[in-house]
């Protein structure tokens, strides 16, 4: 087994697999970044956002990611919505994170997202901008592992594995280990408001836009981790648990597709629900 690390899709990607997996997987991730990034003018996503207000034909990978996003939105009752790109931009996250600058004034409320996918046709409303973010990263991890190119792949907070013995450490915002979770053949994702933060009107903003308010998340939960069957499911579950705040673990208990959920509160306390059996 080998471990390879590189930068792609705005984050650090780590893979474990055969000795020749690194180059192939890196090329795959670079291709996905070129297709799914909202920061690359020539990407397919940028092209879709430029054609707002009309139905456009999209590639098979794009249709698959948009379908995965639609499923995540349905599973979470609308809490996970890729149509929050305009709100992200108006709150200052309109460029790669290393170049984000503080804003003197908070923006007005953004228009609620409007988008749809029908087979290989996509629609984005005139006032909506899609940001594929974590959904695309989770989908990429799923595709690479399911293709057999690697045993374990992680991209930022999203991880997919076919290693039955895999145990993952959960870190708090100070990078201290607060829990160990058995992932095995499955996936884990962590969403946090602690890392990507900047100042807006003298207050801290974060990159997780709550579709209910179209503002950065305001939750007592600083970090939420979820174990599920796929990285896309885990990604959606982790963000939804964080958005639900005090009710996050109770909500996770009611979702048959979530095996485990762990939250770290603003005061450093760590809570978890009881682990469910694999479906």
C-alpha positions in Angstrom: 0.0 0.0 0.0 1.2 3.5 -0.7 0.1 7.0 0.4 0.1 9.9 -2.1 -0.9 13.5 -1.4 -1.5 16.4 -3.8 -3.6 19.6 -4.1 -6.8 19.6 -6.2 -10.3 20.9 -6.1 -9.3 23.6 -3.6 -8.1 21.2 -0.9 -5.6 18.5 -0.1 -6.3 15.1 -1.6 -4.8 11.9 0.0 -5.0 8.5 -1.6 -4.0 5.0 -0.5 -3.8 2.3 -3.1 -1.4 0.5 -5.4 2.0 2.1 -6.3 0.8 3.3 -9.7 -2.4 4.9 -8.5 -1.1 8.3 -7.6 -0.6 9.7 -11.2 -3.9 8.3 -12.5 -5.9 9.6 -9.5 -4.3 13.0 -9.6 -5.1 13.3 -13.3 -8.8 12.3 -12.5 -9.1 15.0 -9.8 -7.5 17.6 -12.0 -10.0 16.8 -14.7 -12.9 17.1 -12.2 -11.6 20.4 -10.9 -11.5 21.8 -14.5 -15.1 20.7 -15.0 -16.7 21.5 -11.6 -14.9 24.6 -10.3 -16.8 27.9 -10.1 -13.4 29.7 -10.0 -12.2 28.6 -13.4 -13.7 30.7 -16.2 -13.4 27.8 -18.7 -15.1 25.1 -16.5 -18.4 23.5 -17.5 -19.9 24.8 -14.2 -18.9 28.4 -15.1 -20.5 27.9 -18.5 -23.7 26.7 -16.9 -23.8 29.6 -14.5 -23.2 32.0 -17.5 -26.4 30.6 -19.2 -28.8 31.2 -16.3 -32.4 31.4 -17.1 -32.4 28.6 -19.8 -32.1 24.9 -20.0 -28.7 23.7 -21.3 -27.3 20.3 -22.2 -24.6 19.0 -19.8 -22.0 16.3 -19.9 -22.6 12.9 -18.3 -20.3 13.6 -15.3 -22.0 17.0 -14.7 -25.4 15.4 -14.9 -24.3 12.8 -12.4 -23.1 15.4 -9.9 -26.2 17.5 -10.3 -28.4 14.5 -9.8 -26.4 13.6 -6.6 -26.9 17.2 -5.5 -30.6 16.9 -6.1 -30.8 13.7 -4.1 -28.8 15.4 -1.2 -31.3 18.3 -1.3 -34.3 15.9 -1.1 -32.7 13.8 1.7 -32.1 16.8 3.9 -35.3 18.7 3.3 -33.6 21.4 1.3 -30.8 22.0 3.8 -28.1 21.0 1.3 -28.5 23.2 -1.8 -25.8 23.8 -4.4 -27.7 27.0 -5.5 -26.1 29.1 -2.7 -23.3 30.2 -4.9 -24.6 33.8 -5.3 -24.8 34.1 -1.5 -21.3 32.8 -1.1 -20.1 35.4 -3.5 -21.9 38.4 -2.0 -20.6 37.4 1.5 -17.1 37.7 0.1 -16.3 34.1 -1.0 -16.1 35.1 -4.7 -12.6 33.8 -5.3 -10.4 31.0 -4.1 -10.3 31.1 -0.3 -6.6 32.1 0.0 -7.6 35.4 -1.8 -10.8 36.1 0.2 -10.8 39.6 1.8 -12.9 41.1 4.6 -16.0 43.1 3.8 -17.0 46.3 5.6 -20.8 45.7 5.1 -23.0 42.7 5.2 -24.9 42.0 2.0 -28.7 42.0 1.6 -30.5 38.7 1.6 -29.9 36.7 -1.5 -32.7 35.3 -3.6 -33.6 31.7 -2.8 -31.9 29.2 -5.1 -33.7 27.9 -8.3 -32.2 25.1 -10.3 -33.1 21.7 -11.7 -31.6 18.7 -13.5 -33.6 16.5 -15.9 -31.4 13.6 -17.3 -28.7 15.6 -19.1 -30.4 19.0 -19.2 -29.8 21.5 -16.4 -31.5 24.7 -15.5 -30.2 27.6 -13.3 -32.5 30.5 -12.4 -31.6 34.0 -13.4 -30.6 35.0 -9.9 -28.9 31.7 -8.9 -25.3 30.6 -9.1 -24.4 27.0 -8.5 -21.4 26.0 -6.2 -20.8 22.3 -6.3 -18.3 22.5 -3.4 -18.4 19.4 -1.1 -20.8 17.5 -3.3 -18.3 17.4 -6.2 -15.4 16.5 -3.8 -17.4 13.6 -2.3 -18.6 12.4 -5.7 -15.0 12.4 -6.9 -13.9 10.3 -3.9 -16.7 7.9 -4.6 -15.9 7.6 -8.3 -12.2 6.9 -7.7 -12.7 4.3 -5.1 -15.6 2.6 -6.9 -13.4 2.4 -10.0 -10.8 0.4 -8.2 -8.1 3.1 -8.6 -7.5 3.4 -4.9 -8.5 1.8 -1.6 -9.0 5.0 0.4 -9.4 8.6 -0.9 -10.0 11.7 1.1 -10.5 15.3 -0.2 -10.6 17.9 2.5 -13.3 16.6 4.9 -14.6 13.9 2.6 -13.4 10.3 2.7 -14.4 7.1 0.9 -13.0 3.6 1.7 -13.2 0.0 0.7 -10.8 -1.0 3.6 -12.9 -3.0 6.0 -10.4 -2.3 8.8 -10.3 1.5 8.4 -10.6 3.6 11.6 -10.5 7.4 11.3 -9.6 9.9 13.9 -11.9 12.9 14.5 -10.0 16.1 15.2 -11.3 19.2 17.0 -10.6 22.8 15.6 -7.2 22.7 17.5 -6.3 19.4 15.7 -6.6 17.4 18.9 -8.0 13.9 18.6 -11.5 13.7 20.2 -12.8 10.4 18.8 -12.0 7.4 16.7 -14.6 6.1 14.3 -14.8 2.8 12.5 -15.5 3.6 8.9 -14.5 0.3 7.2 -16.0 0.0 3.7 -17.9 3.2 3.7 -17.5 7.0 3.9 -17.0 9.8 6.4 -17.3 13.5 6.0 -16.7 16.4 8.3 -18.1 19.9 8.0 -16.8 22.7 10.1 -17.2 26.5 10.5 -13.9 26.8 12.3 -11.5 26.8 9.3 -12.7 29.0 6.4 -13.6 32.2 8.2 -13.2 35.9 7.4 -14.6 39.2 8.6 -17.8 40.8 7.4 -18.9 44.1 9.0 -16.7 43.4 12.0 -18.1 39.9 12.6 -16.8 36.5 11.5 -18.4 34.8 8.5 -17.9 31.2 7.3 -18.3 29.3 4.1 -21.3 27.3 5.0 -24.4 29.1 3.7 -27.7 28.1 5.3 -30.3 28.0 2.5 -33.0 28.9 5.0 -31.5 32.3 5.6 -28.9 32.6 2.8 -26.4 33.7 5.4 -23.4 31.9 6.9 -24.3 29.1 9.3 -25.2 30.2 12.8 -25.0 27.1 14.9 -23.7 26.0 18.3 -22.1 23.1 16.4 -18.7 24.0 15.2 -17.9 20.7 13.5 -20.1 17.7 12.5 -18.9 14.3 11.2 -21.1 11.7 9.6 -20.5 8.1 8.6 -22.5 6.8 5.7 -22.2 4.4 2.7 -20.9 7.0 0.2 -18.9 10.3 0.5 -21.8 12.2 -1.1 -24.2 11.0 1.5 -21.7 11.6 4.4 -21.1 15.1 3.0 -24.8 16.0 2.9 -25.4 14.5 6.3 -22.5 16.3 8.0 -23.6 19.7 6.8 -27.3 19.0 7.6 -26.4 18.0 11.2 -24.4 21.2 11.6 -27.2 23.3 10.3 -29.7 21.6 12.6 -27.6 22.6 15.6 -29.1 21.4 18.9 -31.4 19.0 17.0 -28.6 17.7 14.7 -28.0 14.3 16.4 -31.7 13.7 16.8 -32.2 14.4 13.1 -29.3 12.0 12.2 -30.9 9.3 14.3 -34.0 9.5 12.1 -32.0 9.1 8.8 -31.6 5.4 7.9 -28.7 6.3 5.6 -26.6 7.8 8.4 -24.6 5.2 10.4 -23.0 7.6 12.9 -22.9 11.3 13.7 -20.4 13.1 16.0 -20.6 16.9 16.8 -18.2 19.3 18.5 -19.9 22.2 20.1 -18.6 25.8 20.4 -17.5 25.1 24.0 -15.4 22.1 23.0 -17.9 19.4 24.2 -18.2 16.3 22.0 -21.4 14.4 21.5 -22.4 11.4 19.4 -25.3 9.2 18.6 -25.4 5.5 18.8 -23.8 3.7 15.9 -26.2 1.9 13.5 -25.5 -1.3 11.7 -24.5 -1.1 8.1 -27.5 -1.3 5.7 
